[in-house]
């Protein structure tokens, strides 16, 4: 199965667009959710994180203390690099397992960190969701109730629109001016036809 990256900054609409791909029958893998799952369930990784960040890295019920960890890594770039390097091997193995069992023409890997994900696996195509930063911030404030300054901190660690545009094979404009469903349908048709032609 070919793998298509679906990327965009926080609040650009990745989860929304991924749901539409799923409705079209395309399997979706969420790299951020997978990283979280590994951090909460893989005993070796859990021990590593506790050793590095302290026992506060987890709540008493075993859930990841995201607020605590975000407070560290989004204030200190070397800590974010450390975290990514610790978690990525576990996500990479899981992606390979997912790909081995899939039988579809292509699957979508949803990721906020495209360059990091490109180190884990190869992509057949890259789909980028573009949306103005001010609109993205407004959406995340409504979605998560996060403070604007916390969102801005996270944004600084993500790829810029210019970087993503350069890497992208397709760009979906999600600023409310164009139909999302139509744009996604056209991309789905184009990718499926190209793969079928090569078969
Ligand atoms: P991401 O996964 O990239 O962070 P989401 O898909 O969660 O972004 O979108 C952020 C918020 O904006 C969500 O609450 C979502 O429902 C909303 N949203 C996204 N795209 C649109 C749109 N075209 N129209 C209205 N709301 C949208």
Boltz pocket constraint, residues with backbone or C-beta under 6 A from the ligand:
constraints:
  - pocket:
      binder: B
      contacts: [[A, 8], [A, 9], [A, 10], [A, 11], [A, 12], [A, 13], [A, 14], [A, 15], [A, 16], [A, 17], [A, 139], [A, 140], [A, 142], [A, 143], [A, 174], [A, 175], [A, 176], [A, 180]]
      max_distance: 6.0
